[in-house]
Amino acid sequence: MAVKLGIALGSGAARGWSHIGVLHGLAERDIYPQVVAGASMGALVGAAYASNQLPILEQWVRGLTRMDVFGLLDARFRGGVMDGGRIMSAVGEQLGDHDIQSLATGYGAVATDLITGREIWLREGSVLSAVRASCGMPGLFAPTRHDNRWLLDGGLVNPVPVSLCYAMGADVVIAVNLNAHLASRRHLVATKLRAEGNDGELKRFEKLAGVLGSLFRSREAEPGIFDVVNASISIMQERITRSRMAGEPPFVEIAPHVDDIQLMDFHRADETIAAGRLSVDAVATKLGELRDFRV
């Protein structure tokens, strides 16, 4: 009996456009997931894939300029810097809306209950509502009201929702982790400190998770609010992801090299998508093993 393949698309703000490249890279190898679960931007790209509208989303995002992105931001100061309604309206104009259960490809999004902190799986109802609920990055986008709950970004509790893929019936899961570069940076800095014999400095580094400074383009420049939010959430998500995937490991983890893409760099879709496509090549040998699961 053929197995069902799932893909978990992780959170990562503008880095999420790399999911488009990953899905293209898989398709070039005749790999088509039957189940897709997403958190935050992974929920948006996953929705486009599950509704067979990935080319429409790709064409739109490749055309975004810095001014286009600025124009989509609707400032407010209640629950978040931005409301998010203008962005979702633009997405809706491109993709329309669908009922999740009507999609040919199984789809689910992850969100976080603001009051209880519980992980919420969104697997029915409006696709756009599920995407908006999953994309409520704290401090930036206001939480959304959904089924009598205030919901925040799904990346707070399950940044790469492998577990949701399994719950939706996937036998084999591909995980796309957009924050994997943080672990690599932490390892490189720790190795350097050990080589220099700075034991005291190493302990302080490990305690304070000093990778924060490495996320900025210029260490000398004072970080702005987007830099701080981006770095803080990325660090948190990387650690949560490692913990979650240790207990529920995917068949293979794909990690696009998107560490230079900042929180609001949605206008850099071309290079971000390209990075996603290249990341598939990096695990080509492992992906080749998927042939063993096919009838």
Secondary structure, DSSP 4 states (H G I P E B T S, - for coil): -PPPEEEEE---GGGGGHHHHHHHHHHHTT---SEEEEETHHHHHHHHHHTT-HHHHHHHHHT--HHHHHHT--B--SSEEE--HHHHHHHHHHH---BGGG-SSEEEEEEEETTT--EEEE-SSBHHHHHHHHT--TEEE--EEETTEEEEEGGGT-SS-HHHHHHTT-SEEEEE-TTHHHHHHHHHHHHHHHHTT-HHHHHHHHHHTGGGGGGSS-SSSPP-HHHHHHHHHHHHHHHHHHHHHHHS--SEEE----TT--TT-TT-HHHHHHHHHHHHHTTHHHHHGGGGG--
